[in-house]
Structure formats: structure tokens, C-alpha cells
């Protein structure tokens, strides 16, 4: 766990979903390969060729010295509009087929929710995010879900973070972003004066109630 710039008074916790509230490598891979398959059909090329074009777009950004961006933004560059990206994800990604209830996670989030307000911020559409919370058995712990269809932007852009804080009616300076990717979940939040906690999967989320309790004592 890596902690950065925690506010003196924390009111809201902004949670990432994939790689944060669950760990499932096959599901991670499916979420991209299912979308590459749709891209292939749209472009009239093989899935291998579609994947190669996405990889080339990623490499081109790196070569140009640009920061990493989301898969959705690469699809935009390849001629797929955001409304279509959202529709493809809603059609192909079915969390209940991959995820199951996690009582230990529910307990941890329940403890956090007694002191802080929780919002989910996902680069998937809101529908996929809400279904993920339900599949994990933790939907009741979150006040709101902010997804790709709320801003038509995806992390690491600032708009989703601002929308997540806004969904709680809180300023960014009183919120902490919790996720598994420094460049996507943490650094953009820090730039908005939010705090950040980098976790290496759900096992470290289980530890957050103890971490925050210790922080309050110090």
C-alpha cells in the first residue's frame, strides 16, 4: 500500500473497481479481448490485427512522450465513437458471470462507510459498475456509481474524478482516490488536490479500516 497526500479531514473515498475491489486476471483479460473482438468486426479485420492496431496506438503515445490513456481513448483514435464504446461494454461485459460475493470485502467497506462516504469510479459504463457491486455483494456500501457514460471521459482524465466527488457533494480536497494503478487512479487525483492510496488488489482493501483507524489515532 502506498499512501500519498491524505487530507487532514477526509470525507469521501473514491474507489476504483477492476484490480482494486476484486482480483481476477482472466476477467481483466476478457474485458479487453471482448472489446478488441468488437473493434475487429467494426474494422473488418482479424482480432489479431485489431489488437495490433491498439498496441501500435499505445506504442505511438509512448514514443511521443505522452502519458498513458484508456482503452476507450484508443478506440476513439481508431474511429469508434464513445457512445459505441459504451454500448459494446454494456453488451459484452457481464460481471455476474465472473464475480462472486466477497463477505470479507463487504465487512471492510461496511466499517469504512460508518465514517466516510463511498463512491465507485469506473472506466466501464455505470451499468457495468453497478452490476459489479451487486455481484460482489457490496452495493449497499456505495452512495453512487460514476461511469464512462457520465462524462464520456475515462481515467486518467480529470473529469471522472471531479464527477465522483461531485456525486457525493464533496470538494476533491476532502476525498481520497483508492486504486491499483498509480498513473490512472492516483496521480490524476493528486493533481486535483485529492489524496491517493495505491493498493495491490483486494487484499489491501481489506486492510483499509485498520489503516484509517491508525491514522486517526496518530
C-alpha positions as CSV (number, residue, x, y, z in Angstrom):
1,X,0.0,0.0,0.0
2,X,1.4,3.4,-1.0
3,X,-0.2,6.5,0.6
4,X,0.0,10.0,-0.9
5,X,-1.2,13.4,0.4
6,X,-4.1,12.3,2.7
7,X,-6.3,15.3,3.5
8,X,-6.4,16.4,7.1
9,X,-10.2,15.9,7.1
10,X,-11.3,13.0,4.9
11,X,-15.0,12.8,4.0
12,X,-15.2,10.7,0.8
13,X,-13.4,7.6,-0.6
14,X,-13.4,7.2,-4.4
15,X,-12.9,3.5,-5.2
16,X,-11.7,2.0,-8.5
17,X,-13.2,-1.3,-9.4
18,X,-11.1,-3.6,-11.6
19,X,-7.9,-4.7,-9.8
20,X,-9.0,-2.9,-6.6
21,X,-12.3,-4.4,-5.3
22,X,-11.5,-7.8,-6.8
23,X,-8.6,-9.6,-8.4
24,X,-9.4,-11.9,-11.4
25,X,-6.8,-12.0,-14.1
26,X,-8.9,-13.9,-16.6
27,X,-11.7,-11.4,-16.2
28,X,-9.3,-8.5,-16.7
29,X,-8.1,-10.0,-20.0
30,X,-11.6,-10.7,-21.1
31,X,-12.7,-7.1,-20.7
32,X,-10.1,-6.1,-23.2
33,X,-10.2,-9.0,-25.6
34,X,-14.0,-8.8,-25.9
35,X,-13.7,-5.2,-26.9
36,X,-10.9,-5.9,-29.4
37,X,-13.2,-8.5,-30.9
38,X,-15.9,-5.9,-31.4
39,X,-13.4,-3.5,-32.9
40,X,-12.2,-6.2,-35.3
41,X,-15.8,-6.6,-36.6
42,X,-16.2,-2.9,-37.0
43,X,-13.0,-2.5,-38.9
44,X,-13.4,-5.7,-40.9
45,X,-10.1,-7.1,-39.8
46,X,-9.0,-10.1,-37.8
47,X,-8.9,-9.9,-34.0
48,X,-5.1,-10.2,-34.2
49,X,-4.9,-7.2,-36.5
50,X,-7.3,-5.2,-34.3
51,X,-5.2,-5.9,-31.3
52,X,-2.1,-5.0,-33.1
53,X,-3.6,-1.6,-34.0
54,X,-4.4,-0.9,-30.4
55,X,-0.9,-1.9,-29.4
56,X,0.5,0.4,-32.1
57,X,-1.6,3.3,-30.7
58,X,-0.2,2.6,-27.3
59,X,3.4,2.5,-28.5
60,X,2.9,5.7,-30.5
61,X,1.8,7.6,-27.4
62,X,4.8,6.3,-25.5
63,X,7.2,7.2,-28.3
64,X,5.7,10.7,-28.4
65,X,6.3,11.1,-24.7
66,X,2.6,11.3,-24.0
67,X,1.1,9.8,-20.8
68,X,-0.8,6.5,-20.9
69,X,-4.5,6.8,-21.7
70,X,-7.5,4.5,-21.5
71,X,-8.6,1.7,-24.0
72,X,-11.7,3.8,-24.7
73,X,-9.5,6.7,-25.9
74,X,-7.5,4.4,-28.2
75,X,-10.8,3.2,-29.7
76,X,-11.7,6.8,-30.4
77,X,-8.5,7.3,-32.2
78,X,-9.3,4.2,-34.3
79,X,-12.6,5.7,-35.3
80,X,-15.1,4.3,-32.8
81,X,-17.3,7.0,-31.1
82,X,-17.7,6.9,-27.3
83,X,-21.4,6.0,-27.5
84,X,-20.5,2.9,-29.4
85,X,-17.7,2.1,-26.9
86,X,-20.2,2.3,-24.1
87,X,-22.7,0.1,-25.9
88,X,-20.1,-2.6,-26.6
89,X,-19.1,-2.7,-23.0
90,X,-22.7,-2.9,-21.8
91,X,-23.3,-5.7,-24.2
92,X,-20.2,-7.8,-23.7
93,X,-19.2,-7.4,-20.0
94,X,-21.4,-9.3,-17.6
95,X,-19.9,-9.1,-14.1
96,X,-22.2,-11.8,-12.6
97,X,-20.6,-14.4,-14.8
98,X,-17.1,-13.7,-13.3
99,X,-17.5,-12.3,-9.8
100,X,-19.0,-13.6,-6.6
101,X,-19.9,-12.2,-3.2
102,X,-17.0,-11.3,-1.0
103,X,-18.1,-11.1,2.6
104,X,-14.7,-10.0,3.8
105,X,-14.7,-7.1,1.4
106,X,-18.3,-6.2,2.5
107,X,-17.2,-6.2,6.1
108,X,-14.3,-3.9,5.4
109,X,-16.3,-1.5,3.3
110,X,-19.1,-1.5,5.9
111,X,-16.6,-0.3,8.5
112,X,-15.3,2.4,6.2
113,X,-18.9,3.5,5.4
114,X,-19.5,4.2,9.1
115,X,-17.1,7.1,8.9
116,X,-16.7,8.0,5.2
117,X,-18.9,8.3,2.1
118,X,-18.1,5.9,-0.6
119,X,-18.4,6.2,-4.4
120,X,-17.3,3.9,-7.2
121,X,-15.4,5.4,-10.1
122,X,-15.1,3.0,-13.1
123,X,-13.9,3.3,-16.6
124,X,-16.7,1.0,-17.6
125,X,-20.2,2.2,-18.1
126,X,-22.2,2.9,-14.9
127,X,-24.4,-0.2,-15.6
128,X,-21.4,-2.5,-15.5
129,X,-20.1,-0.8,-12.4
130,X,-23.4,-1.2,-10.6
131,X,-23.7,-4.9,-11.6
132,X,-20.1,-5.5,-10.4
133,X,-21.0,-4.1,-7.0
134,X,-24.1,-6.3,-6.8
135,X,-22.1,-9.4,-7.9
136,X,-19.5,-8.7,-5.1
137,X,-22.3,-8.2,-2.6
138,X,-21.2,-4.7,-1.7
139,X,-23.7,-2.4,-3.5
140,X,-25.3,-1.2,-0.3
141,X,-21.9,0.3,0.8
142,X,-21.8,2.9,-2.0
143,X,-23.8,6.0,-2.3
144,X,-23.1,6.4,-6.1
145,X,-21.5,4.9,-9.2
146,X,-19.8,7.1,-11.7
147,X,-19.0,5.5,-15.1
148,X,-17.8,6.2,-18.6
149,X,-21.3,7.3,-19.6
150,X,-21.4,10.1,-17.0
151,X,-18.6,12.2,-18.5
152,X,-17.7,10.5,-21.8
153,X,-14.2,10.7,-20.4
154,X,-12.2,8.0,-18.7
155,X,-9.4,8.0,-16.1
156,X,-6.8,9.4,-16.1
157,X,-8.7,12.4,-17.4
158,X,-9.7,14.7,-14.5
159,X,-13.4,14.9,-15.4
160,X,-14.3,11.4,-13.9
161,X,-12.7,12.3,-10.6
162,X,-14.5,15.6,-10.4
163,X,-17.8,13.8,-11.2
164,X,-17.2,11.2,-8.5
165,X,-16.5,13.9,-5.9
166,X,-19.5,15.8,-7.2
167,X,-21.7,12.8,-6.8
168,X,-21.0,12.9,-3.1
169,X,-21.4,16.7,-3.0
170,X,-17.8,17.0,-1.7
171,X,-14.8,19.0,-2.8
172,X,-11.9,17.0,-4.2
173,X,-9.7,18.2,-1.3
174,X,-11.7,16.1,1.1
175,X,-11.6,12.9,-0.9
176,X,-9.2,10.1,-1.4
177,X,-8.8,8.0,-4.6
178,X,-8.1,4.3,-4.0
179,X,-7.0,2.2,-6.9
180,X,-4.4,-0.2,-8.2
181,X,-2.7,1.9,-10.9
182,X,-0.5,4.9,-10.0
183,X,-0.8,6.6,-13.4
184,X,-4.5,6.1,-13.8
185,X,-6.1,6.1,-10.3
186,X,-3.6,8.1,-8.1
187,X,-1.5,10.7,-9.9
188,X,-4.5,12.3,-11.7
189,X,-6.3,12.5,-8.3
190,X,-3.3,14.1,-6.6
191,X,-3.3,16.8,-9.4
192,X,-6.8,17.7,-8.2
193,X,-5.7,18.0,-4.6
194,X,-7.2,14.7,-3.7
195,X,-5.4,12.1,-1.6
196,X,-4.4,8.8,-3.0
197,X,-3.9,5.2,-1.8
198,X,-2.4,2.7,-4.2
199,X,-3.3,-0.9,-3.4
200,X,-2.1,-4.1,-4.9
201,X,-5.5,-5.8,-5.1
202,X,-8.4,-6.5,-2.8
203,X,-6.3,-8.0,-0.1
204,X,-5.0,-4.5,0.7
205,X,-8.5,-3.1,0.6
206,X,-9.4,-5.5,3.5
207,X,-6.7,-3.7,5.5
208,X,-8.0,-0.1,5.0
209,X,-10.3,0.0,8.1
210,X,-7.3,-0.7,10.2
211,X,-5.1,1.8,8.3
212,X,-7.6,4.6,8.7
213,X,-8.2,3.8,12.3
214,X,-4.5,4.0,13.0
215,X,-4.3,7.3,11.0
216,X,-7.0,8.8,13.2
217,X,-5.1,7.9,16.4
218,X,-1.8,9.4,15.2
